[in-house]
Amino acid sequence: MNNYDELFALETIDAIESAVQVDGNLRRAHAMGVAFDAIFKPTEAAIPWTTAAHLQKQEVQAIVRFSHSSPSVDPSKRLNPVKGMAVRFELPGGNFTNLVMVNIPIFISKTPEAFTRLIRSFDKDASSWSERIDSILHDTNYTAFATILKKLKPFQNFETHHYYAIHAYVLVNKEKHKQAVRFEWQPLPINDRKVEASSMENELIKKVEQQTVQFRLLVQLAEPGDPTDDPTKAWPNDRRKIEAGILTLTSVRADNAESIVFDPTVTTAGLESSDDPILRFRSAAYEESARRRRAIQ
């Protein structure tokens, strides 16, 4: 962490609070959601690339939170098609590591400055929510993101969608060889079963109570020339992917994981953050959001 990241974290959280009416007790992004306890069982397929404890042979406990991307509790804001899936893997010795993903494969901006400028343009007195989204779709600075956003299907639930970590990470094996990767959660077909529920959250809770809800952890292996510092660019589809494990949701959490900060830079031995400036910036922004929440409790 450095002063650069902390400065833009402060400015970005200030901009979010100016643009949207936020609840001081909730996260400044992905405010509303539902959390579960889970089990992650590794396949051992990742062992040649990493010594990370959760990708070896033993299953580990996990905490999973699905969320709407808006910082607002207003139900209309939940229409935003970007949704989140954050996972904390509980490791031996009281340690943990996080994977934070959304249902789109790239981020909206390459730098913290560009992201902060975008949030500022969404001042709460300047435009409606639909106008804000429309401005992104027609801004040439966000062409790749807008193209993906236009392709998103109406979001009916959390459990049947593919989630992406957006940022590159680095796996390190016992020989200290490093391999750049990107992570994905792929839903299993069993998740498609329909149940009647009053909300996306309740639908997922019912499915976890009545059946099995699972996701595959896929690891995409970079090849020379694939960017690790630009979250606005996806890697080619022909890059090799390995199935690193299966995540099974077991029960809903009464605390909704509200006290947990799913910092995407919290890694473990055998897993490192990449040189992506947005990834480092997100850590500072998450901490600033948590600090403000703690200050009013």
RABEL-V232642 format. One record per residue. N is the residue number from 1. RES is the residue in one letter. SS is DSSP state (hx for helix, st for strand, lp for the rest). Layout:
n: <N | N>
res: <RES | RES>
ss: <SS | SS>
//
This chain:
n: <1 | 2 | 3 | 4 | 5 | 6 | 7 | 8 | 9 | 10 | 11 | 12 | 13 | 14 | 15 | 16 | 17 | 18 | 19 | 20 | 21 | 22 | 23 | 24 | 25 | 26 | 27 | 28 | 29 | 30 | 31 | 32 | 33 | 34 | 35 | 36 | 37 | 38 | 39 | 40 | 41 | 42 | 43 | 44 | 45 | 46 | 47 | 48 | 49 | 50 | 51 | 52 | 53 | 54 | 55 | 56 | 57 | 58 | 59 | 60 | 61 | 62 | 63 | 64 | 65 | 66 | 67 | 68 | 69 | 70 | 71 | 72 | 73 | 74 | 75 | 76 | 77 | 78 | 79 | 80 | 81 | 82 | 83 | 84 | 85 | 86 | 87 | 88 | 89 | 90 | 91 | 92 | 93 | 94 | 95 | 96 | 97 | 98 | 99 | 100 | 101 | 102 | 103 | 104 | 105 | 106 | 107 | 108 | 109 | 110 | 111 | 112 | 113 | 114 | 115 | 116 | 117 | 118 | 119 | 120 | 121 | 122 | 123 | 124 | 125 | 126 | 127 | 128 | 129 | 130 | 131 | 132 | 133 | 134 | 135 | 136 | 137 | 138 | 139 | 140 | 141 | 142 | 143 | 144 | 145 | 146 | 147 | 148 | 149 | 150 | 151 | 152 | 153 | 154 | 155 | 156 | 157 | 158 | 159 | 160 | 161 | 162 | 163 | 164 | 165 | 166 | 167 | 168 | 169 | 170 | 171 | 172 | 173 | 174 | 175 | 176 | 177 | 178 | 179 | 180 | 181 | 182 | 183 | 184 | 185 | 186 | 187 | 188 | 189 | 190 | 191 | 192 | 193 | 194 | 195 | 196 | 197 | 198 | 199 | 200 | 201 | 202 | 203 | 204 | 205 | 206 | 207 | 208 | 209 | 210 | 211 | 212 | 213 | 214 | 215 | 216 | 217 | 218 | 219 | 220 | 221 | 222 | 223 | 224 | 225 | 226 | 227 | 228 | 229 | 230 | 231 | 232 | 233 | 234 | 235 | 236 | 237 | 238 | 239 | 240 | 241 | 242 | 243 | 244 | 245 | 246 | 247 | 248 | 249 | 250 | 251 | 252 | 253 | 254 | 255 | 256 | 257 | 258 | 259 | 260 | 261 | 262 | 263 | 264 | 265 | 266 | 267 | 268 | 269 | 270 | 271 | 272 | 273 | 274 | 275 | 276 | 277 | 278 | 279 | 280 | 281 | 282 | 283 | 284 | 285 | 286 | 287 | 288 | 289 | 290 | 291 | 292 | 293 | 294 | 295 | 296 | 297>
res: <M | N | N | Y | D | E | L | F | A | L | E | T | I | D | A | I | E | S | A | V | Q | V | D | G | N | L | R | R | A | H | A | M | G | V | A | F | D | A | I | F | K | P | T | E | A | A | I | P | W | T | T | A | A | H | L | Q | K | Q | E | V | Q | A | I | V | R | F | S | H | S | S | P | S | V | D | P | S | K | R | L | N | P | V | K | G | M | A | V | R | F | E | L | P | G | G | N | F | T | N | L | V | M | V | N | I | P | I | F | I | S | K | T | P | E | A | F | T | R | L | I | R | S | F | D | K | D | A | S | S | W | S | E | R | I | D | S | I | L | H | D | T | N | Y | T | A | F | A | T | I | L | K | K | L | K | P | F | Q | N | F | E | T | H | H | Y | Y | A | I | H | A | Y | V | L | V | N | K | E | K | H | K | Q | A | V | R | F | E | W | Q | P | L | P | I | N | D | R | K | V | E | A | S | S | M | E | N | E | L | I | K | K | V | E | Q | Q | T | V | Q | F | R | L | L | V | Q | L | A | E | P | G | D | P | T | D | D | P | T | K | A | W | P | N | D | R | R | K | I | E | A | G | I | L | T | L | T | S | V | R | A | D | N | A | E | S | I | V | F | D | P | T | V | T | T | A | G | L | E | S | S | D | D | P | I | L | R | F | R | S | A | A | Y | E | E | S | A | R | R | R | R | A | I | Q>
ss: <lp | lp | hx | hx | hx | hx | hx | hx | hx | hx | hx | hx | hx | hx | hx | hx | hx | hx | hx | lp | lp | lp | lp | lp | lp | lp | lp | lp | lp | lp | lp | lp | st | st | st | st | st | st | st | st | st | st | lp | lp | lp | lp | lp | lp | lp | lp | lp | lp | hx | hx | hx | lp | lp | lp | lp | st | st | st | st | st | st | st | st | st | lp | lp | lp | lp | lp | lp | hx | hx | hx | hx | hx | lp | lp | lp | st | st | st | st | st | st | st | st | lp | hx | hx | hx | lp | st | st | st | st | st | st | st | lp | lp | lp | lp | lp | lp | lp | lp | lp | hx | hx | hx | hx | hx | hx | hx | hx | hx | lp | lp | lp | lp | lp | lp | lp | lp | hx | hx | hx | hx | hx | hx | hx | hx | hx | lp | lp | hx | hx | hx | hx | hx | hx | hx | hx | hx | hx | hx | hx | lp | lp | lp | lp | lp | lp | lp | lp | lp | lp | lp | st | st | lp | lp | lp | lp | st | st | st | st | lp | lp | lp | lp | lp | st | st | st | st | st | st | st | st | st | st | lp | hx | hx | hx | hx | lp | lp | lp | lp | lp | lp | lp | hx | hx | hx | hx | hx | hx | hx | hx | hx | hx | hx | lp | lp | lp | st | st | st | st | st | st | st | st | lp | lp | lp | lp | lp | lp | lp | lp | lp | lp | lp | lp | lp | lp | lp | lp | lp | lp | lp | st | st | st | st | st | st | st | st | st | st | st | st | lp | lp | lp | lp | lp | lp | lp | lp | lp | lp | lp | lp | lp | lp | lp | st | lp | lp | st | st | st | lp | lp | lp | hx | hx | hx | hx | hx | hx | hx | hx | hx | hx | hx | hx | hx | hx | hx | hx | hx | hx | hx | lp | lp>
//
